[in-house]
Each structure stands twice: as structure tokens, then as C-alpha cells.
Amino acid sequence: MHGKIICGIFFILFRLTATAQELFPHAEPASTVPKGVSGFRFFYDRYKEQSSGRIKESYHLRYMLGITSKWTVMSTLGISNHHYNSFPTDILQYFFNHHLRTYPPAGYAVEGINVYSKYRFLTLDNYHRHFRMAAFAQGNKSFVAHDSAEPSLMNDNTGYGGGIIATFLIERLGTSLTAGYIHPLLYTQKDIDIRFQSGDAVYLEFSTGYRVWPLEYEKYSDLNINLYAEFTWKQYGKAVVQQHGETIDFAQYAANNPYTYKELIAGSYVDGRFSVQFISNSNSRIDLGVTLALKNRSYNYWAPMFSLQYQTYLYGKKKSRKK
């Protein structure tokens, strides 16, 4: 029995090592967490809001669990100083001034909780290569007042979404393509009779990772180094803001405050995330990365944005059967 347990652990380690270059720091691959294995991921983002000069930070903690060999679920809790817990009474002045240095800063708060489910429905495996496809769905409950047209389910907007992932691995190169959709739900605030609706969004993510070290594995404790480049195209609709039943027209601020105006209208952009990853003992990993705006920009952050992630897996002990 002990021999079977050891063999099972080594099989899991081999699977995680063989697919190391598709452990993308940003996008989820079509591969899933092995059955019965759980893991934790901590990720931290930091950027300087250029309009105010303030440092904006977010902290996320994710729990992952392999329900079956094809089905993975995750839950992510987020904390940041990006948003206010609610909109103030003077909503027009808020949108006009809240990105300026003179406006009181937002404190750190629990942003929300994201729940994510992924099912791998296609597996074509060969020696040193495979092609896999998975479908995913996610939902998020936000505890803050999101104020941008661009929606995000990590953890800015209450809403839901889903999509398809296709991942291809050959030798030391892994690539993945994700097509997704986000539908944010309406945010309401009764004390000032505000209704805020971010736009729906569609997005494509293309990720590629290459193992630069080791050239050949000698043992499972070998340090693994991977380089990643991930690109996101995202398109979203305009925000709709209503107070006392009347829609607020922010076009009047286009000349004097173009940032606020562009933050609330429909848009699209392409950004790139470039990372280096270190994996130790085929189990724990550290990712260091930077996100750059390549075409247009997101109004949910300022580029460059710097990221740090740490992830580790936990392996439960199998219970022996009584004869």
C-alpha cells in the first residue's frame, strides 16, 4: 500500500513538472488540478496611479481543489485600496475628483469573493506533447463600489462569466488560448438612489511559456525556470449611471477631465504580461511579472503594473482499505 501511495505521488509530481511551462501566471490553462489535490495561491499587484501619485495595491488568496481528474474548482478572496466601500452623496464631484491627489484616498477593504469552476472535456496526450480543451464558469460577489465601464470578476464587479480554453504543449513550449465573456450585475445604493452598471465584456487571452531550465530533468527537486508572455484583448460596453431615475451624462466632463470620461465609455485594449517563474521540488512556484499597455489601455489600472505570486500544492494521504 505504501508503494502505491508513493507511486501515486510521483505520478502527480511528474504531471505537474511535465506541464510546468503551462502554469501561466495570469491565464488558466485547460489542464486541471489532479483529483484530491488542493493548493493555495497568493498574488500581489502594485502600480502607481499617475493622476494622484498614490500607490495602489491588491492582495488575493486563492484555494484550489481537484474534485475529479477533469474538474477543478477555485475560490479567491481579494483585498485592495482600489475602491471605496460605497459612493458618496455628491456623485458628480466623486467621478470628477476621486483620481486626484486632493481627494481623500480609498482605504484597504475586502473587495469580494470569486468562485471558479473548470471542466476539461478534451484530452489528446502523446509523448512530450498534448492538446487539451476545457470549459469554465465563474461568479463573483463584490463588496465595493466599482466605478469603471470595464468589468472585472477579480473581485471588482458582482457578476458572472465563462468561456473556453484550449492548451497545447510540445516539448518545452506551452501555449494557450482563452475566449471569455463577462456580465456584471447592477450595483445599487439606496441611500443616494444610485444605480451603476458596468458594460458587458468579451476577451481573448493568448499565453505562451517556455522552460529555459533545466534542459533535461535529472530529479524532481531540480529548480525549474520558465519564461512567459501573455496577451489580453478585451472589449467592453459603456457604463450607465442613474440617480433618482435619471441617467447622468458624463460627456460634459470630456474636455476638462478626459480620464473620467474615458473610464466610463465603451473601450477596448491590448495589454501584455511578461513573467519569470521559479518552481522548486516540482510543487511550489514563485512568479515575478510586469504588465504593460500595448494598444490603448485599461482604466482598471495604470501601467506598468508589477506582480508577485506564490503557489503551492498539498497532497492528502490516501486511506488504506480494510480487508
C-alpha positions as CSV (number, residue, x, y, z in Angstrom):
1,M,0.0,0.0,0.0
2,H,2.8,2.4,0.9
3,G,4.4,1.6,-2.5
4,K,1.1,2.5,-4.3
5,I,0.9,5.8,-2.4
6,I,4.5,6.7,-3.3
7,C,3.9,5.8,-6.9
8,G,0.8,8.0,-7.0
9,I,2.6,11.0,-5.5
10,F,5.4,10.6,-8.1
11,F,2.8,10.4,-10.9
12,I,1.3,13.7,-9.7
13,L,4.7,15.3,-9.4
14,F,5.5,14.1,-12.9
15,R,2.3,15.6,-14.3
16,L,2.9,19.0,-12.6
17,T,6.6,19.0,-13.8
18,A,5.8,18.0,-17.4
19,T,3.2,20.8,-17.7
20,A,5.3,23.4,-15.8
21,Q,5.6,25.7,-18.7
22,E,1.8,25.9,-18.9
23,L,1.4,27.1,-15.3
24,F,0.7,30.5,-16.7
25,P,0.9,33.4,-14.1
26,H,-2.2,35.1,-15.5
27,A,-4.4,32.8,-17.6
28,E,-5.8,29.4,-16.6
29,P,-4.7,26.5,-18.8
30,A,-7.1,23.8,-19.9
31,S,-5.2,21.3,-17.6
32,T,-6.8,20.7,-14.2
33,V,-5.6,20.1,-10.7
34,P,-5.2,16.3,-10.1
35,K,-8.0,14.6,-8.2
36,G,-7.9,15.1,-4.4
37,V,-5.0,17.6,-4.6
38,S,-5.5,21.1,-3.1
39,G,-3.4,24.2,-3.4
40,F,-3.1,27.8,-2.4
41,R,-2.0,30.8,-4.5
42,F,-1.2,34.2,-3.2
43,F,-0.9,37.0,-5.7
44,Y,0.0,40.7,-5.2
45,D,-0.2,43.6,-7.7
46,R,1.2,47.1,-7.4
47,Y,1.1,50.2,-9.6
48,K,1.4,53.9,-9.2
49,E,-1.8,55.9,-10.1
50,Q,-0.2,58.7,-12.2
51,S,-3.1,61.1,-11.8
52,S,-2.7,61.1,-7.9
53,G,0.8,59.8,-7.4
54,R,-0.6,57.2,-5.0
55,I,0.5,53.5,-4.8
56,K,-2.4,51.1,-5.5
57,E,-2.1,47.5,-4.2
58,S,-4.2,44.4,-4.3
59,Y,-3.8,41.1,-2.4
60,H,-5.5,37.9,-3.4
61,L,-5.6,34.5,-1.8
62,R,-6.9,31.5,-3.8
63,Y,-7.8,28.0,-2.8
64,M,-7.8,25.3,-5.5
65,L,-9.2,21.7,-5.4
66,G,-9.3,18.9,-7.8
67,I,-12.7,17.4,-7.5
68,T,-12.1,14.8,-10.2
69,S,-9.3,14.3,-12.7
70,K,-11.2,16.6,-15.1
71,W,-12.9,19.0,-12.7
72,T,-11.2,21.8,-10.7
73,V,-12.8,24.4,-8.5
74,M,-11.3,27.6,-7.0
75,S,-12.3,30.4,-4.6
76,T,-10.4,33.7,-4.4
77,L,-10.6,36.4,-1.8
78,G,-9.4,39.9,-2.6
79,I,-8.2,42.9,-0.6
80,S,-7.2,46.2,-2.1
81,N,-7.1,50.0,-1.8
82,H,-8.6,50.5,-5.3
83,H,-12.2,51.2,-4.4
84,Y,-14.4,52.9,-1.9
85,N,-16.9,50.8,0.0
86,S,-19.8,53.0,-1.4
87,F,-20.3,56.1,-3.4
88,P,-20.5,59.5,-1.6
89,T,-23.6,61.7,-1.7
90,D,-22.2,64.1,-4.3
91,I,-21.7,61.5,-7.1
92,L,-20.7,64.1,-9.8
93,Q,-17.9,65.5,-7.7
94,Y,-16.8,62.0,-6.9
95,F,-16.3,61.0,-10.5
96,F,-14.7,64.3,-11.4
97,N,-12.2,64.3,-8.5
98,H,-11.6,60.9,-7.0
99,H,-8.5,60.1,-9.0
100,L,-6.8,63.4,-7.9
101,R,-4.3,63.8,-5.1
102,T,-6.6,66.3,-3.3
103,Y,-9.5,63.7,-2.9
104,P,-9.5,61.5,0.2
105,P,-7.9,58.2,-0.6
106,A,-9.7,54.9,-0.5
107,G,-8.6,52.6,2.4
108,Y,-7.9,48.9,2.2
109,A,-11.0,46.8,2.1
110,V,-12.2,43.3,1.2
111,E,-13.1,43.6,-2.4
112,G,-15.0,40.4,-2.9
113,I,-15.1,36.6,-3.4
114,N,-14.7,34.9,-6.7
115,V,-15.8,31.3,-7.4
116,Y,-14.4,29.5,-10.4
117,S,-15.1,26.1,-11.9
118,K,-13.3,24.4,-14.8
119,Y,-14.0,21.1,-16.6
120,R,-11.6,19.5,-19.1
121,F,-13.6,17.9,-21.8
122,L,-11.0,17.0,-24.4
123,T,-7.6,15.3,-23.8
124,L,-5.2,14.3,-26.6
125,D,-2.0,13.2,-25.0
126,N,1.2,12.0,-26.7
127,Y,4.8,11.6,-25.6
128,H,6.1,15.1,-24.6
129,R,3.1,16.8,-26.1
130,H,-0.6,17.2,-25.5
131,F,-3.7,19.2,-26.6
132,R,-6.5,19.9,-24.1
133,M,-9.7,21.9,-24.0
134,A,-11.8,23.0,-21.1
135,A,-14.9,25.0,-20.3
136,F,-15.1,27.3,-17.3
137,A,-17.7,29.4,-15.5
138,Q,-17.2,31.9,-12.7
139,G,-19.1,34.2,-10.4
140,N,-18.1,37.0,-8.2
141,K,-19.7,38.8,-5.2
142,S,-18.2,42.3,-4.8
143,F,-18.3,44.3,-1.6
144,V,-17.1,47.6,-3.1
145,A,-18.4,50.3,-5.4
146,H,-16.8,49.6,-8.8
147,D,-16.6,52.8,-10.9
148,S,-15.4,51.9,-14.3
149,A,-17.1,50.8,-17.5
150,E,-14.7,47.9,-17.8
151,P,-16.0,44.9,-15.7
152,S,-13.8,42.5,-13.8
153,L,-14.7,39.5,-11.8
154,M,-11.5,39.6,-9.8
155,N,-13.1,41.0,-7.4
156,D,-14.4,44.3,-8.7
157,N,-17.9,43.6,-10.0
158,T,-20.7,41.3,-8.8
159,G,-21.4,39.3,-11.9
160,Y,-20.8,36.1,-13.8
161,G,-19.0,34.8,-16.9
162,G,-17.5,31.8,-18.7
163,G,-15.6,30.6,-21.7
164,I,-13.5,28.1,-23.4
165,I,-9.7,27.3,-23.0
166,A,-7.5,25.4,-25.5
167,T,-3.9,24.5,-24.4
168,F,-1.2,22.9,-26.5
169,L,2.1,21.6,-25.1
170,I,5.1,20.4,-27.2
171,E,8.4,19.6,-25.5
172,R,9.4,22.7,-23.6
173,L,6.8,25.1,-25.1
174,G,3.3,25.6,-23.8
175,T,0.6,27.8,-25.4
176,S,-3.0,28.5,-24.5
177,L,-5.9,30.5,-25.9
178,T,-8.9,31.6,-23.8
179,A,-12.1,33.1,-25.1
180,G,-14.3,34.5,-22.4
181,Y,-17.4,36.6,-21.6
182,I,-18.2,38.8,-18.5
183,H,-21.7,40.0,-17.5
184,P,-21.6,42.4,-14.5
185,L,-24.7,42.8,-12.4
186,L,-26.3,46.1,-11.5
187,Y,-24.8,47.9,-8.5
188,T,-27.4,49.8,-6.4
189,Q,-27.0,52.1,-3.4
190,K,-30.3,53.1,-1.8
191,D,-29.1,55.9,0.5
192,I,-28.4,58.1,-2.6
193,D,-30.6,56.3,-5.0
194,I,-27.7,55.3,-7.4
195,R,-27.7,52.6,-10.0
196,F,-24.3,51.8,-11.6
197,Q,-24.0,49.3,-14.5
198,S,-20.6,48.4,-16.0
199,G,-20.6,47.2,-19.6
200,D,-20.6,43.6,-20.7
201,A,-17.2,42.4,-22.0
202,V,-15.6,39.8,-24.3
203,Y,-12.0,39.0,-24.2
204,L,-9.2,36.8,-25.7
205,E,-6.1,35.7,-23.8
206,F,-3.1,34.2,-25.6
207,S,-0.4,32.8,-23.3
208,T,2.9,31.1,-24.1
209,G,5.5,29.7,-21.7
210,Y,8.9,28.2,-22.3
211,R,11.1,26.2,-20.0
212,V,14.6,27.5,-20.1
213,W,16.0,25.4,-17.2
214,P,16.7,22.6,-16.7
215,L,17.4,21.4,-20.3
216,E,16.8,17.8,-19.1
217,Y,15.4,16.7,-15.8
218,E,17.6,14.6,-13.5
219,K,15.5,14.6,-10.4
220,Y,12.2,16.0,-9.1
221,S,14.0,18.5,-6.9
222,D,15.6,20.3,-9.9
223,L,14.9,24.0,-10.0
224,N,12.5,24.8,-12.9
225,I,12.7,28.2,-14.6
226,N,10.1,29.3,-17.1
227,L,9.5,32.5,-19.1
228,Y,6.0,33.7,-20.0
229,A,4.4,36.2,-22.4
230,E,0.6,36.6,-22.1
231,F,-1.5,39.0,-24.1
232,T,-5.1,40.1,-23.5
233,W,-7.5,41.7,-25.9
234,K,-10.7,43.0,-24.1
235,Q,-13.7,44.9,-25.4
236,Y,-16.5,46.2,-23.2
237,G,-19.5,48.4,-23.3
238,K,-20.1,51.8,-21.7
239,A,-21.2,52.3,-18.1
240,V,-24.7,53.6,-17.3
241,V,-25.1,55.7,-14.1
242,Q,-28.5,56.7,-12.9
243,Q,-29.5,58.8,-9.9
244,H,-33.2,59.4,-8.9
245,G,-34.2,57.6,-12.1
246,E,-32.3,60.0,-14.4
247,T,-29.2,59.0,-16.5
248,I,-26.1,61.0,-15.7
249,D,-24.4,62.4,-18.9
250,F,-20.6,62.5,-18.3
251,A,-19.9,63.9,-21.8
252,Q,-19.9,67.3,-20.2
253,Y,-16.6,66.4,-18.5
254,A,-14.8,65.1,-21.6
255,A,-12.9,68.4,-22.1
256,N,-11.9,69.1,-18.5
257,N,-11.5,65.5,-17.2
258,P,-10.8,63.2,-20.1
259,Y,-9.7,60.4,-17.8
260,T,-13.1,60.1,-16.1
261,Y,-14.9,60.4,-19.4
262,K,-12.8,57.6,-21.0
263,E,-13.2,55.5,-17.8
264,L,-17.0,55.4,-18.3
265,I,-17.3,55.0,-22.0
266,A,-17.0,51.8,-24.1
267,G,-13.5,50.8,-24.9
268,S,-11.0,48.1,-25.9
269,Y,-7.3,47.5,-25.4
270,V,-4.4,45.0,-25.6
271,D,-2.0,44.5,-22.8
272,G,1.0,42.2,-22.3
273,R,2.1,40.4,-19.1
274,F,5.7,39.2,-19.0
275,S,6.9,36.9,-16.3
276,V,9.6,34.7,-15.0
277,Q,8.7,31.7,-12.9
278,F,10.7,29.6,-10.5
279,I,9.4,26.1,-9.4
280,S,11.0,24.2,-6.6
281,N,10.6,20.5,-5.8
282,S,8.0,20.2,-8.6
283,N,5.5,21.7,-6.2
284,S,5.9,25.3,-5.2
285,R,6.3,28.2,-7.5
286,I,7.1,32.0,-7.5
287,D,6.2,34.3,-10.3
288,L,7.6,37.8,-10.9
289,G,5.9,39.8,-13.6
290,V,5.1,43.2,-15.2
291,T,2.0,44.2,-17.2
292,L,2.4,46.8,-20.0
293,A,-0.2,48.6,-22.1
294,L,0.4,47.7,-25.8
295,K,-2.6,49.3,-27.5
296,N,-4.9,51.7,-25.8
297,R,-5.2,50.9,-22.1
298,S,-7.3,49.5,-19.3
299,Y,-8.8,52.0,-16.9
300,N,-8.8,49.5,-14.1
301,Y,-5.0,50.0,-13.5
302,W,-2.1,52.1,-14.6
303,A,0.8,50.5,-16.5
304,P,3.4,49.4,-15.6
305,M,1.8,47.1,-13.0
306,F,4.2,44.8,-11.1
307,S,3.1,41.4,-9.8
308,L,4.3,38.7,-7.4
309,Q,2.7,35.3,-6.9
310,Y,3.4,32.3,-4.8
311,Q,1.6,28.9,-5.2
312,T,2.0,25.5,-3.6
313,Y,0.1,22.2,-3.7
314,L,-1.0,20.0,-0.7
315,Y,-1.2,16.2,-1.1
316,G,-3.6,14.4,1.1
317,K,-2.8,10.9,2.4
318,K,-4.7,8.0,1.0
319,K,-6.6,5.8,3.4
320,S,-5.9,2.1,3.2
321,R,-8.8,-0.2,2.8
322,K,-9.6,-2.8,5.4
323,K,-9.5,-6.3,4.2
